[in-house]
């Protein structure tokens, strides 16, 4: 399995378009980190991210808004 922890940048497209920056570590079989979604019309959203450490083809993280 390829390690998916680290720093990631990219674009998101859909109802809203923007860029995303994510940084994560693996701790006890879970991927833990943060994500920032930068949407030109709405601004920046910062999220905590958690999910199981699986293959990249099945990566699914739960994003919770930071206060």
DSSP file (Angstrom, degrees, kcal/mol; ACC not computed):
  #  RESIDUE AA STRUCTURE BP1 BP2  ACC     N-H-->O    O-->H-N    N-H-->O    O-->H-N    TCO  KAPPA ALPHA  PHI   PSI    X-CA   Y-CA   Z-CA
    1    1 A X              0   0    0      0, 0.0     2,-0.3     0, 0.0    54,-0.1   0.000 360.0 360.0 360.0 134.3    0.0    0.0    0.0
    2    2 A X        -     0   0    0      1,-0.1     2,-0.4     2,-0.0    54,-0.1  -0.575 360.0-112.7 -76.6 138.7    1.3    3.4   -0.9
    3    3 A X        -     0   0    0     -2,-0.3    -1,-0.1     1,-0.1    52,-0.1  -0.591  30.0-174.5 -74.1 126.5    1.6    5.9    2.0
    4    4 A X        +     0   0    0     -2,-0.4    -1,-0.1    50,-0.2     2,-0.1   0.392  47.4 109.3-104.1   1.4   -1.0    8.7    1.6
    5    5 A X        +     0   0    0     18,-0.1     2,-0.3    28,-0.0    20,-0.2  -0.403  52.3  60.3 -73.6 156.2    0.1   10.8    4.5
    6    6 A X  E    S-A   24   0A   0     18,-1.3    18,-2.2    -2,-0.1     2,-0.4  -0.938  92.8 -27.6 131.1-152.0    1.8   14.1    3.9
    7    7 A X  E     -A   23   0A   0     -2,-0.3     2,-0.4    16,-0.2    16,-0.2  -0.883  53.9-178.9-108.5 134.4    1.0   17.3    2.1
    8    8 A X  E     -A   22   0A   0     14,-3.2    14,-2.9    -2,-0.4     2,-0.3  -0.986   5.9-176.7-132.4 140.8   -1.5   17.4   -0.8
    9    9 A X  E     +A   21   0A   0     -2,-0.4     2,-0.3    12,-0.2    12,-0.2  -0.968  22.3 125.0-131.6 152.5   -2.7   20.3   -3.0
   10   10 A X  E     -A   20   0A   0     10,-2.0    10,-2.8    -2,-0.3     2,-0.3  -0.978  48.7 -83.5-178.7-171.3   -5.2   20.3   -5.7
   11   11 A X  E     -A   19   0A   0     -2,-0.3     2,-0.4     8,-0.3     8,-0.3  -0.860  25.6-151.1-116.9 150.6   -8.4   21.7   -7.2
   12   12 A X  E     -A   18   0A   0      6,-2.8     6,-1.9    -2,-0.3     2,-0.4  -0.956  12.5-171.3-120.3 144.3  -12.1   20.9   -6.5
   13   13 A X        +     0   0    0     -2,-0.4     2,-0.3     4,-0.2     4,-0.2  -0.988  37.4  78.8-136.1 143.5  -14.9   21.3   -9.0
   14   14 A X  S    S-     0   0    0     -2,-0.4     3,-0.1     1,-0.1    -2,-0.0  -0.931 101.6 -11.4 162.2-136.4  -18.6   21.0   -8.6
   15   15 A X  S    S+     0   0    0     -2,-0.3     2,-0.4     1,-0.2    -1,-0.1   0.902 141.2  27.3 -59.1 -40.1  -21.2   23.4   -7.2
   16   16 A X  S    S-     0   0    0      2,-0.0     2,-0.3    -3,-0.0    -1,-0.2  -0.958  79.1-150.3-121.5 142.3  -18.3   25.5   -6.0
   17   17 A X        +     0   0    0     -2,-0.4    23,-0.5    -4,-0.2     2,-0.3  -0.847  37.1 113.5-109.3 149.0  -14.8   25.6   -7.5
   18   18 A X  E     -AB  12  39A   0     -6,-1.9    -6,-2.8    -2,-0.3     2,-0.3  -0.978  56.5 -75.3 177.8-168.4  -11.6   26.3   -5.6
   19   19 A X  E     -AB  11  38A   0     19,-2.1    19,-3.0    -2,-0.3     2,-0.4  -0.793  32.4-153.7-113.8 159.0   -8.3   24.9   -4.4
   20   20 A X  E     -AB  10  37A   0    -10,-2.8   -10,-2.0    -2,-0.3     2,-0.4  -0.993   7.4-169.7-135.0 140.0   -7.6   22.5   -1.5
   21   21 A X  E     +AB   9  36A   0     15,-2.3    15,-2.9    -2,-0.4     2,-0.4  -0.999  13.7 180.0-126.7 126.8   -4.6   22.0    0.7
   22   22 A X  E     -AB   8  35A   0    -14,-2.9   -14,-3.2    -2,-0.4     2,-0.4  -0.972  10.5-174.8-130.1 144.2   -4.4   19.0    3.0
   23   23 A X  E     +AB   7  34A   0     11,-2.4    11,-2.3    -2,-0.4     2,-0.3  -0.998  18.0 164.0-137.2 131.9   -1.8   17.8    5.5
   24   24 A X  E     -AB   6  33A   0    -18,-2.2   -18,-1.3    -2,-0.4     2,-0.3  -0.958  23.4-158.4-148.5 162.7   -2.0   14.6    7.4
   25   25 A X  E     - B   0  32A   0      7,-2.7     7,-2.8    -2,-0.3     2,-0.5  -0.897  27.6-116.8-131.8 163.0   -0.2   11.9    9.4
   26   26 A X  E     + B   0  31A   0     -2,-0.3     2,-0.4     5,-0.2     5,-0.2  -0.920  33.9 174.6-103.3 128.4   -0.9    8.3   10.1
   27   27 A X  E >   - B   0  30A   0      3,-3.0     3,-1.1    -2,-0.5    26,-0.1  -0.935  68.7 -22.4-137.2 110.5   -1.6    7.5   13.8
   28   28 A X  T 3  S-     0   0    0     -2,-0.4     3,-0.1     1,-0.3    -1,-0.1   0.860 127.0 -47.6  61.4  37.8   -2.6    4.0   14.9
   29   29 A X  T 3  S+     0   0    0      1,-0.3    24,-2.1    23,-0.1     2,-0.4   0.517 119.0 105.7  82.6   4.1   -4.0    3.1   11.5
   30   30 A X  E <   -BC  27  52A   0     -3,-1.1    -3,-3.0    22,-0.2     2,-0.6  -0.922  68.0-130.8-118.4 145.2   -6.0    6.3   11.1
   31   31 A X  E     -BC  26  51A   0     20,-3.6    20,-1.4    -2,-0.4     2,-0.4  -0.838  32.4-179.6 -91.1 123.8   -5.2    9.3    8.9
   32   32 A X  E     +BC  25  50A   0     -7,-2.8    -7,-2.7    -2,-0.6     2,-0.3  -0.982  22.1  97.5-129.5 135.0   -5.4   12.5   10.9
   33   33 A X  E     -BC  24  49A   0     16,-2.4    16,-2.8    -2,-0.4     2,-0.3  -0.925  56.6 -80.4-178.1-154.8   -4.9   16.0    9.6
   34   34 A X  E     -BC  23  48A   0    -11,-2.3   -11,-2.4    -2,-0.3     2,-0.4  -0.947  23.9-158.7-137.8 157.9   -6.3   19.3    8.4
   35   35 A X  E     -BC  22  47A   0     12,-2.4    12,-3.0    -2,-0.3     2,-0.5  -0.997   3.0-158.6-137.9 141.6   -7.7   20.6    5.1
   36   36 A X  E     -BC  21  46A   0    -15,-2.9   -15,-2.3    -2,-0.4     2,-0.6  -0.988   5.8-163.2-119.4 125.8   -8.2   24.1    3.8
   37   37 A X  E     -BC  20  45A   0      8,-2.6     8,-2.6    -2,-0.5     2,-0.7  -0.948   4.6-161.7-109.4 120.6  -10.6   24.7    1.0
   38   38 A X  E     +BC  19  44A   0    -19,-3.0   -19,-2.1    -2,-0.6     2,-0.5  -0.884  11.1 179.6-106.3 106.2  -10.1   28.1   -0.7
   39   39 A X  E  >  -BC  18  43A   0      4,-2.9     4,-3.1    -2,-0.7     3,-0.3  -0.935  25.8-140.4-110.8 122.9  -13.3   29.1   -2.6
   40   40 A X  T  4 S+     0   0    0    -23,-0.5    -1,-0.1    -2,-0.5   -22,-0.1   0.812  99.7  38.2 -55.0 -36.6  -13.0   32.5   -4.5
   41   41 A X  T  4 S+     0   0    0      1,-0.1    -1,-0.2     2,-0.1   -25,-0.0   0.799 128.0  31.1 -85.3 -29.4  -16.6   33.6   -3.7
   42   42 A X  T  4 S-     0   0    0     -3,-0.3     2,-0.2     1,-0.3    -2,-0.2   0.598  99.5-134.9-107.8 -14.7  -16.9   32.2   -0.1
   43   43 A X  E  <  -C   39   0A   0     -4,-3.1    -4,-2.9     2,-0.0     2,-0.4  -0.631  48.1 -19.7  96.1-154.6  -13.4   32.5    1.2
   44   44 A X  E     -C   38   0A   0     -2,-0.2     2,-0.4    -6,-0.2    -6,-0.2  -0.784  48.3-166.6-101.4 133.4  -11.3   29.9    3.2
   45   45 A X  E     -C   37   0A   0     -8,-2.6    -8,-2.6    -2,-0.4     2,-0.5  -0.977   7.9-156.9-115.0 132.9  -12.8   27.0    5.1
   46   46 A X  E     -C   36   0A   0     -2,-0.4    20,-2.7    20,-0.2     2,-0.3  -0.934  16.6-179.9-113.7 131.8  -10.5   25.1    7.6
   47   47 A X  E     -CD  35  65A   0    -12,-3.0   -12,-2.4    -2,-0.5     2,-0.4  -0.939  29.2-129.9-132.1 148.2  -11.4   21.5    8.5
   48   48 A X  E     -CD  34  64A   0     16,-2.8    16,-2.5    -2,-0.3     2,-0.4  -0.813  32.6-154.9 -88.7 140.2  -10.1   18.7   10.7
   49   49 A X  E     +CD  33  63A   0    -16,-2.8   -16,-2.4    -2,-0.4     2,-0.3  -0.966  19.7 165.9-124.6 134.2   -9.9   15.5    8.7
   50   50 A X  E     +CD  32  62A   0     12,-1.4    12,-2.8    -2,-0.4     2,-0.3  -0.985  11.5 131.6-140.5 152.9  -10.0   11.9    9.9
   51   51 A X  E     -C   31   0A   0    -20,-1.4   -20,-3.6    -2,-0.3    10,-0.1  -0.935  55.8 -67.7 176.9 167.3  -10.4    8.5    8.3
   52   52 A X  E     -C   30   0A   0      8,-0.3     2,-1.1    -2,-0.3     8,-0.3  -0.404  48.7-114.7 -69.8 148.0   -9.0    5.0    8.0
   53   53 A X        +     0   0    0    -24,-2.1     2,-0.2    -2,-0.1    -1,-0.1  -0.737  61.2 143.0 -84.8  99.8   -5.6    4.6    6.4
   54   54 A X        -     0   0    0     -2,-1.1   -50,-0.2     1,-0.2     5,-0.1  -0.569  55.9 -55.2-125.2-173.5   -6.4    2.7    3.2
   55   55 A X    >   -     0   0    0     -2,-0.2     3,-1.9     1,-0.1    -1,-0.2  -0.334  52.8-113.4 -65.2 151.2   -5.3    2.5   -0.4
   56   56 A X  G >  S+     0   0    0      1,-0.3     3,-1.4     2,-0.2    -1,-0.1   0.810 114.1  65.2 -58.5 -31.9   -5.5    5.8   -2.3
   57   57 A X  G 3  S+     0   0    0      1,-0.3    -1,-0.3     0, 0.0    -2,-0.0   0.716 110.7  37.3 -64.3 -18.8   -8.3    4.5   -4.6
   58   58 A X  G <  S+     0   0    0     -3,-1.9     2,-0.3     2,-0.0    -1,-0.3   0.121  79.9 144.8-119.4  19.9  -10.5    4.3   -1.5
   59   59 A X    <   +     0   0    0     -3,-1.4     2,-0.4    -5,-0.1    -6,-0.1  -0.446  15.6 164.9 -67.7 124.4   -9.5    7.4    0.4
   60   60 A X        -     0   0    0     -8,-0.3     2,-0.3    -2,-0.3    -8,-0.3  -0.946  12.0-171.8-141.9 117.4  -12.5    8.9    2.2
   61   61 A X        -     0   0    0     -2,-0.4     2,-0.6   -10,-0.1   -10,-0.2  -0.837  21.2-133.9-111.5 147.8  -12.1   11.5    4.9
   62   62 A X  E     -D   50   0A   0    -12,-2.8   -12,-1.4    -2,-0.3     2,-0.5  -0.903  24.0-154.5 -97.9 119.1  -14.7   13.0    7.2
   63   63 A X  E     -D   49   0A   0     -2,-0.6     2,-0.5   -14,-0.2   -14,-0.2  -0.838  10.0-171.2 -98.8 127.7  -14.2   16.8    7.3
   64   64 A X  E     -D   48   0A   0    -16,-2.5   -16,-2.8    -2,-0.5    -2,-0.0  -0.975  29.5-114.3-116.3 126.3  -15.3   18.7   10.4
   65   65 A X  E     -D   47   0A   0     -2,-0.5   -18,-0.3   -18,-0.2     2,-0.2  -0.328  26.7-133.2 -60.3 135.2  -15.3   22.5   10.3
   66   66 A X              0   0    0    -20,-2.7   -20,-0.2     1,-0.1    -1,-0.1  -0.588 360.0 360.0 -81.9 151.8  -12.9   24.1   12.7
   67   67 A X              0   0    0     -2,-0.2    -1,-0.1   -20,-0.0    -2,-0.1   0.446 360.0 360.0 -88.5 360.0  -14.2   27.0   14.8
